[in-house]
Amino acid sequence: METREPSPRPMPAFRHTIGRAAACGVAAVFTAVGVLTTLASAAPQEALRAQVLTATGAWVDGPLRGIDGGRWQIGDERLEQAAIVAFAVSPIDGRSGGVLDGRIASGASVLELWPDQQLPGTLKVVQGAAVWEHRWIGTVPIAIDRISSMRLRGSKLPERRSDADAIMLANGDVLTGFVESIGTDLAYEPLAGGAADAAASEGDASMESSRRVSLDRIGAVVFAAAGTTDDASMQLTTADGSRVLGRNLRYAPSTSGGAGWSFELADPALASIRRGDTSDNAAANVMSGVLAPQRLHPLAACGQPDTRVPDGAFHYGVDQSVERPRQDSTLPRLSEVQISGPVVATYAIPSAIAGGPGAIEGSLVFSALVSLAVPTPSDARVDVRIQLGDGRGGESTRTSFTLDARTPRVPVVLTDPSGRATALTIELGDGGNGIAGDSILLERACLIVDRSKR
């Protein structure tokens, strides 16, 4: 059995390949609910609507006519792939042509790999070796140094730690330590002083003194935080909910004799398992993608903003006026956040995104769709002012508008040509009807580095 030797703190920079458990010939299978459903038929590829986010922060929306050789045809408009940072597609008629819609069923088993990849599927242990069975990639040997998290049952993940792996049991208890091997059970070295580990294992024959936990007791494992997860490859989300690194993306409508969607895997380990493109499996049809992950940052990357009450206004509990950002349901690299006014909320832009050492050079763009939050009073009216830049000697750009029943939604794009903006400020004021309904929703909120304007 190949295992990882205990190591002194701090945690080592890499891990060894998952070892083999002592038991042989036993298969422990955890099925991803809903993931192994058979496709009734491939979705028709000629009736897709594309929503494309460009490097300038603007969205292009229209029927997808084709993608070939880095050139996109959306309606009558042609775009170079280099000008696109993200996209999402959906059937024009709003109906899904198959049973897969890009979402993973609640409670399904999911393996997450660095950098930022997820594979719904099934964990199998055959002759003591742990592998992950994926619908259209195949049998994936699991190496611990590649795993970000692994969910076997339930819908929860333990909080990620920087000093240890977190092992959530099926009953909700969390053990901490360093996973050494996974086979028919999971072996780990406990974190010194972990009281929860002792309590969880007390009187339990399935947990020996060497800290082995039967896989049927494990709900999820989240591995210790690693370094950067960015990768220059495009990140594609497919019909079965997989998110993978890809290249050579193509789309040709079947009505014109094309093969529909196809791409090749860019992760060397996964590409060695599935060779060639994905045109033979409708579960690999693309639903959305991030083509420039190093240049696209969700608003959530800025953390929670500093908040204050605008001059002359009153807001009790202003420190709770900005919700924590949620991931966009279609594109995880975009954020959705609700803000309740009156308030001045200032986000600090990390130097890693703009102006700092290692930051990509280019103009900095803020893009979002700003709308009245619902439910809202029929007479809701809120003044909105947004500024990119701190306004204290450096360059800054700003916009202001009023949201009401006649104008409930406004797309916002602000550009800092210097690419060194340190702050994004959003101010909500009373539109003249009192504070009732002074709440907005920022959708698809993100920061983009536009290299075309260097």
C-alpha positions in Angstrom: 0.0 0.0 0.0 1.4 3.3 -1.0 0.8 6.0 1.6 1.9 9.4 2.5 4.5 9.6 5.2 3.6 11.9 8.2 5.4 15.2 7.7 6.3 18.0 10.1 4.4 21.3 9.9 3.9 23.3 7.9 2.0 21.2 5.5 4.0 19.9 2.5 3.6 21.6 -0.8 2.5 18.4 -2.5 0.9 15.0 -1.8 1.5 11.5 -3.1 -0.9 9.5 -5.2 -3.8 7.9 -3.3 -2.7 4.7 -1.8 -4.3 1.3 -1.8 -6.3 0.0 1.1 -5.5 -3.3 2.8 -8.8 -5.0 1.7 -8.8 -6.5 -1.8 -11.6 -7.3 -4.2 -14.2 -5.2 -2.5 -15.9 -2.4 -4.4 -17.4 0.5 -2.5 -19.6 2.5 -4.8 -21.1 5.9 -4.2 -23.5 6.8 -7.0 -24.0 10.4 -8.0 -27.8 10.8 -7.9 -29.1 11.9 -11.2 -25.8 12.1 -12.9 -26.0 8.6 -14.5 -29.4 9.3 -16.1 -29.3 8.3 -19.7 -29.8 11.1 -22.3 -33.1 10.7 -24.1 -31.6 12.5 -27.1 -29.0 15.2 -27.8 -30.3 18.7 -27.6 -30.9 20.4 -30.9 -27.8 22.4 -31.6 -29.2 24.8 -34.1 -31.4 26.8 -31.7 -29.1 28.2 -29.1 -28.9 31.7 -27.7 -25.5 33.0 -26.6 -24.9 35.7 -24.0 -21.2 36.8 -24.3 -19.3 39.0 -22.0 -16.6 40.9 -23.9 -13.3 42.3 -22.5 -14.8 45.8 -22.6 -17.5 44.8 -20.1 -20.4 44.9 -22.7 -22.6 41.9 -23.3 -23.5 40.6 -26.8 -26.7 38.6 -27.0 -28.1 36.7 -29.9 -28.5 33.3 -31.7 -25.2 31.3 -31.8 -24.4 30.6 -35.5 -21.0 28.9 -35.0 -17.6 28.9 -33.4 -14.6 27.9 -35.5 -10.9 28.7 -35.4 -11.3 31.3 -32.6 -14.1 33.2 -34.5 -17.6 33.4 -33.1 -20.8 34.2 -35.1 -23.6 35.5 -33.0 -26.5 36.6 -35.1 -25.0 39.0 -37.7 -22.1 39.9 -35.4 -18.6 38.3 -35.7 -16.3 38.3 -32.6 -12.7 37.2 -32.2 -12.4 34.8 -29.3 -9.6 36.9 -27.8 -12.2 39.6 -27.2 -14.5 37.3 -25.1 -13.9 36.6 -21.4 -17.1 34.6 -20.6 -20.3 33.2 -22.2 -23.4 31.2 -21.5 -25.8 29.5 -23.9 -29.4 28.3 -23.6 -32.1 27.0 -26.0 -33.8 29.9 -27.8 -37.2 28.5 -27.0 -36.4 28.3 -23.3 -36.8 24.5 -23.3 -34.1 21.9 -22.7 -33.8 19.4 -25.5 -32.5 16.7 -23.1 -32.5 15.7 -19.5 -29.2 17.5 -18.7 -29.2 21.2 -18.1 -25.7 21.9 -16.7 -26.8 21.6 -13.0 -25.7 18.9 -10.7 -28.4 17.2 -8.7 -28.5 18.0 -5.0 -26.7 15.3 -3.0 -24.8 14.0 -6.0 -21.2 12.9 -5.6 -18.7 15.5 -6.9 -14.9 15.5 -7.2 -13.3 19.0 -7.4 -9.7 19.2 -8.8 -7.2 22.0 -8.8 -7.4 24.3 -10.7 -11.2 25.0 -10.4 -12.5 21.8 -12.0 -15.4 19.7 -10.9 -16.4 16.2 -12.0 -19.8 14.7 -10.9 -19.5 10.9 -10.9 -18.9 7.9 -8.7 -16.1 6.9 -6.3 -15.2 3.3 -6.8 -12.7 1.1 -4.9 -11.7 -1.9 -6.9 -9.0 -4.2 -5.5 -8.1 -1.6 -3.0 -7.5 1.2 -5.5 -9.7 4.3 -5.5 -10.8 5.8 -8.8 -13.5 8.2 -9.9 -15.8 7.1 -12.7 -16.9 10.1 -14.8 -19.7 10.0 -17.4 -17.8 11.0 -20.5 -14.1 11.2 -19.4 -13.9 7.7 -18.1 -12.0 6.2 -15.1 -9.9 9.0 -13.4 -7.1 7.8 -11.0 -7.2 10.2 -8.1 -4.0 11.8 -6.8 -4.4 13.6 -3.4 -2.3 16.5 -4.6 -4.9 17.2 -7.3 -8.0 17.1 -5.1 -9.6 20.3 -3.9 -12.6 18.6 -2.4 -14.6 15.3 -2.6 -18.3 15.1 -1.7 -19.6 11.6 -1.4 -23.1 12.2 0.1 -25.2 15.1 1.3 -24.9 18.6 0.0 -22.6 20.2 2.6 -18.8 20.7 2.6 -16.7 21.5 5.7 -15.0 24.9 5.8 -11.6 24.9 4.0 -8.6 25.3 6.3 -5.1 26.5 5.6 -3.4 24.2 8.2 -5.2 20.8 7.6 -7.6 18.8 5.6 -11.2 18.7 6.9 -13.1 15.4 6.9 -16.9 15.7 7.4 -18.6 12.6 8.6 -22.1 11.6 7.6 -23.4 12.8 11.0 -21.9 16.3 10.5 -18.9 15.9 12.8 -15.6 17.3 11.3 -12.2 15.7 11.7 -9.0 17.6 11.0 -5.7 16.2 9.9 -3.8 15.2 6.8 -5.3 12.6 4.5 -2.6 9.9 3.8 -4.5 7.4 1.6 -8.0 6.5 0.3 -9.0 2.9 -0.5 -11.8 1.0 1.2 -11.3 3.4 4.0 -9.6 6.8 4.5 -6.4 7.0 6.5 -5.4 10.3 8.0 -2.9 11.8 10.4 -4.8 13.8 13.0 -4.1 17.4 13.6 -2.5 17.8 17.0 -5.0 18.8 19.7 -8.0 17.9 17.6 -10.7 17.3 20.3 -13.4 16.5 17.7 -11.3 13.6 16.4 -11.1 12.0 19.8 -14.8 12.5 20.4 -15.8 11.1 17.0 -13.7 8.0 17.3 -14.4 7.2 20.9 -15.9 3.7 21.2 -16.2 3.3 17.5 -14.6 0.1 16.2 -14.5 1.5 12.6 -11.9 4.1 13.6 -8.7 2.5 14.8 -6.0 4.2 16.7 -4.2 4.7 13.4 -7.2 6.9 12.4 -8.9 5.0 9.6 -12.4 5.9 8.7 -14.7 3.7 6.7 -15.8 5.4 3.5 -19.5 4.7 4.3 -19.1 7.1 7.2 -17.7 10.0 5.2 -19.9 12.8 3.8 -17.1 15.0 2.3 -13.5 15.9 2.4 -12.1 19.4 1.8 -8.3 19.5 1.4 -6.1 22.3 2.8 -5.9 25.5 0.9 -3.3 25.3 -1.9 -1.7 28.1 -3.8 -3.2 29.9 -6.8 -5.9 28.0 -8.7 -5.7 30.2 -11.8 -4.9 28.6 -15.2 -4.7 30.2 -18.6 -6.9 27.5 -20.2 -10.6 28.2 -20.8 -12.9 26.7 -18.2 -16.0 25.1 -19.6 -19.2 23.9 -17.9 -20.9 21.0 -19.7 -24.5 19.7 -19.8 -23.9 17.1 -17.0 -22.5 19.9 -14.6 -18.8 19.1 -15.1 -16.4 22.0 -15.2 -13.1 21.3 -17.0 -10.2 23.0 -18.6 -10.6 23.0 -22.4 -9.1 24.0 -25.7 -10.0 24.1 -29.4 -13.7 25.0 -28.7 -15.9 24.6 -31.7 -19.6 24.7 -32.5 -21.4 23.8 -35.7 -25.2 23.6 -35.9 -26.4 20.1 -36.8 -28.8 21.6 -39.4 -25.7 22.6 -41.5 -24.1 19.2 -41.2 -22.0 20.1 -38.2 -21.2 18.0 -35.2 -22.6 20.4 -32.6 -20.3 21.1 -29.7 -16.7 19.8 -29.5 -13.6 20.6 -27.5 -10.5 18.9 -26.2 -9.5 18.6 -22.6 -6.6 20.8 -21.6 -5.7 19.2 -18.3 -2.9 16.8 -19.2 -4.0 14.1 -16.7 -7.6 14.1 -17.9 -6.6 14.4 -21.6 -4.5 11.2 -21.2 -7.7 9.4 -20.3 -10.0 10.8 -22.9 -8.2 11.5 -26.1 -9.7 13.4 -29.0 -12.7 15.8 -28.9 -16.0 15.6 -27.2 -18.3 15.6 -30.2 -19.4 12.0 -29.5 -21.2 12.7 -26.2 -24.1 15.1 -25.6 -23.3 15.1 -21.9 -20.2 17.2 -22.8 -22.2 19.8 -24.7 -21.1 23.2 -23.4 -23.5 25.3 -21.3 -21.1 28.2 -20.3 -17.5 29.0 -20.1 -14.8 31.4 -19.0 -12.3 32.0 -21.8 -9.9 34.3 -19.9 -10.0 33.2 -16.2 -6.9 35.2 -15.3 -8.5 38.4 -16.5 -12.0 37.9 -15.0 -12.6 38.4 -11.3 -15.9 38.2 -9.4 -16.9 41.2 -7.2 -16.6 38.7 -4.4 -12.8 38.8 -4.9 -12.8 42.2 -3.2 -14.3 40.8 0.0 -16.9 42.7 2.0 -17.0 46.5 1.6 -16.6 49.2 4.1 -19.9 50.8 4.7 -21.1 54.2 6.1 -24.3 56.2 6.1 -24.4 59.0 3.5 -24.2 62.6 4.8 -27.6 63.8 5.9 -29.2 60.3 5.9 -30.0 57.7 8.5 -29.7 54.0 8.3 -29.9 51.8 11.4 -27.7 48.7 11.0 -25.8 50.1 8.0 -23.1 47.5 8.7 -25.5 44.8 7.6 -26.7 46.6 4.5 -24.5 44.6 2.0 -25.2 40.9 1.7 -22.3 38.5 1.1 -21.9 37.9 -2.7 -23.4 34.8 -4.2 -22.1 33.1 -7.3 -24.0 33.7 -10.4 -26.1 30.6 -11.2 -24.7 30.3 -14.7 -21.2 31.7 -14.5 -19.5 31.1 -11.1 -16.9 33.8 -11.9 -19.6 36.5 -11.7 -21.2 37.7 -8.5 -24.7 38.6 -7.4 -25.1 40.8 -4.3 -28.0 42.8 -2.8 -27.4 46.2 -1.2 -29.9 48.1 0.9 -29.6 51.9 1.2 -29.1 54.6 2.1 -25.4 53.5 2.2 -22.0 54.2 0.8 -20.2 50.9 0.2 -16.6 50.9 -0.7 -14.9 47.8 -2.0 -11.1 47.6 -1.8 -9.7 46.2 -5.1 -6.9 43.8 -4.3 -3.5 44.7 -5.8 -3.3 41.2 -7.3 -6.1 42.3 -9.7 -5.0 45.9 -10.5 -1.7 47.7 -10.1 0.2 45.3 -7.9 3.2 43.1 -8.5 2.2 40.2 -10.9 -1.1 41.8 -11.9 -1.9 41.6 -15.6 -1.5 44.9 -17.3 -4.4 46.6 -19.0 -7.4 48.8 -18.4 -9.6 47.8 -15.5 -13.3 47.4 -16.2 -16.3 47.1 -13.8 -19.3 45.4 -15.3 -22.7 44.7 -13.7 -26.5 44.7 -14.3 -28.0 46.9 -11.6 -31.7 46.6 -10.9 -34.3 47.2 -8.2 -34.3 44.3 -5.7 -37.6 42.4 -5.6 -40.0 42.3 -3.9 -40.1 46.1 -3.9 -42.9 48.7 -3.4 -44.5 49.9 -6.6 -43.3 53.4 -6.0 -39.7 52.4 -5.2 -37.2 55.0 -6.3 -33.5 54.9 -5.5 -30.6 57.1 -6.6 -27.4 55.1 -7.6 -23.9 56.5 -7.9 -21.0 54.2 -8.8 -17.3 55.2 -9.0 -14.3 53.1 -10.1 -11.2 54.6 -8.5 -10.6 56.4 -5.2 -11.0 59.9 -6.6 -8.0 61.1 -4.6 -5.4 62.1 -7.2 -5.6 58.9 -9.3 -7.9 58.4 -12.3 -11.5 57.6 -11.6 -14.7 57.2 -13.6 -18.3 57.4 -12.4 -21.9 57.1 -13.3 -25.2 58.0 -11.7 -28.8 57.1 -12.4 -32.2 56.6 -10.8 -34.0 53.2 -10.7 -37.8 53.2 -10.5 -40.8 51.4 -12.1 -40.1 52.9 -15.5 -36.3 52.2 -15.4 -36.0 49.1 -13.1 -32.7 47.9 -14.6 -29.5 49.6 -15.9 -26.4 47.9 -17.3 -23.2 49.5 -15.9 -19.7 49.5 -17.5 -17.0 51.7 -16.0 -13.4 51.7 -17.3 -10.2 52.9 -15.6 -7.7 53.3 -18.4 -4.7 53.3 -16.0 -5.7 49.8 -14.6 -4.7 50.9 -11.1 -8.0 51.7 -9.5 -7.8 50.8 -5.8 -11.5 51.1 -4.9 -15.1 50.6 -6.2 -17.7 52.8 -4.5 -21.4 52.2 -4.7 -23.7 54.8 -3.1 -27.5 54.5 -2.7 -29.5 57.5 -1.8 -33.2 58.2 -1.3 -34.9 58.9 -4.6 -37.4 61.3 -3.0 -39.9 58.8 -1.6 -38.3 57.8 1.7 -36.1 54.9 2.4 -38.7 52.2 1.6 -37.5 50.2 -1.4 -34.0 51.6 -1.5 -32.5 48.2 -2.3 -30.7 47.2 -5.4 -29.4 43.9 -6.9 -26.1 43.7 -8.7 -26.1 40.8 -11.1 -23.1 39.5 -13.1 -20.9 41.9 -11.2 -17.2 41.5 -12.0 -13.9 43.2 -12.7 -12.2 42.6 -16.1 -8.6 43.4 -17.2 -8.9 44.6 -20.8 -5.5 44.0 -22.4 -6.6 45.5 -25.7 -6.2 49.0 -24.2 -2.7 48.6 -22.7 
